[in-house]
């Protein structure tokens, strides 16, 4: 296994996947009518 490039790429991918997972799990409120709210 590569020590420098491989480790860097693996860490980068891990960070990207973690960021995407967090963004999907705790996504900000999307614009539009609130669910269960309004008149």
DRENMAR-968149 format. One record per atom (N, C-alpha, C): residue in one letter; x, y, z. Coordinates in steps of 0.05 Angstrom, whole numbers, padded with zeros to 5 digits, always signed. Example, Ala and Ser with C-alpha at 12.3 -4.5 7.8 and 13.67 -1.06 7.14 Angstrom:
REM DRENMAR-968149
a+00264-00114+00156 a+00246-00090+00156 a+00264-00066+00156 s+00257-00045+00142 s+00273-00021+00143 s+00258+00001+00157 
***
This chain:
REM DRENMAR-968149
x+00017-00024+00000 x+00000+00000+00000 x+00018+00025+00000 x+00008+00045-00014 x+00023+00071-00014 x+00020+00084+00013 x+00042+00097+00021 x+00042+00109+00048 x+00034+00138+00048 x+00044+00153+00029 x+00038+00182+00028 x+00014+00188+00011 x+00016+00183-00015 x-00007+00190-00033 x-00032+00174-00025 x-00029+00148-00021 x-00052+00131-00015 x-00066+00141+00011 x-00050+00147+00031 x-00062+00155+00057 x-00076+00182+00053 x-00064+00200+00038 x-00076+00226+00034 x-00102+00223+00019 x-00102+00207-00002 x-00127+00204-00018 x-00148+00191-00001 x-00140+00171+00015 x-00160+00157+00031 x-00172+00176+00052 x-00155+00192+00064 x-00165+00212+00084 x-00183+00232+00070 x-00176+00241+00046 x-00192+00261+00032 x-00220+00249+00026 x-00220+00224+00016 x-00245+00211+00009 x-00262+00208+00034 x-00249+00200+00056 x-00264+00196+00081 x-00277+00222+00090 x-00262+00244+00088 x-00273+00270+00097 x-00296+00278+00079 x-00293+00273+00053 x-00315+00281+00034 x-00340+00264+00040 x-00337+00238+00044 x-00360+00221+00049 x-00373+00229+00076 x-00356+00235+00096 x-00368+00243+00121 x-00383+00270+00118 x-00372+00288+00103 x-00385+00314+00099 x-00412+00310+00084 x-00412+00293+00064 x-00437+00287+00049 x-00457+00274+00067 x-00448+00255+00084 x-00467+00242+00102 x-00479+00261+00122 x-00462+00279+00133 x-00472+00298+00153 x-00491+00318+00139 x-00485+00326+00115 x-00502+00345+00100 x-00529+00332+00095 x-00529+00306+00089 x-00554+00292+00083 x-00570+00286+00108 x-00555+00279+00130 x-00569+00272+00155 x-00580+00296+00168 x-00564+00318+00170 x-00573+00343+00182 x-00574+00365+00162 x-00590+00361+00141 x-00592+00381+00120 x-00608+00405+00130 x-00600+00429+00121 x-00614+00453+00129 x-00642+00454+00119 x-00660+00468+00131 x-00688+00469+00122 x-00690+00479+00094 x-00703+00464+00077 x-00706+00472+00049 x-00728+00493+00046 x-00724+00512+00027 x-00744+00533+00023 x-00770+00521+00013 x-00792+00532+00024 x-00818+00521+00015 x-00837+00520+00039 x-00862+00512+00035 x-00881+00511+00056 x-00873+00490+00077 x-00874+00497+00102 x-00866+00478+00123 x-00886+00455+00125 x-00876+00432+00131 x-00893+00408+00132 x-00910+00409+00158 x-00936+00406+00155 x-00954+00407+00178 x-00958+00435+00188 x-00951+00455+00172 x-00955+00483+00181 x-00969+00499+00160 x-00975+00524+00166 x-00989+00541+00147 x-01019+00539+00150 x-01034+00555+00136 x-01063+00555+00138 x-01075+00529+00127 
***
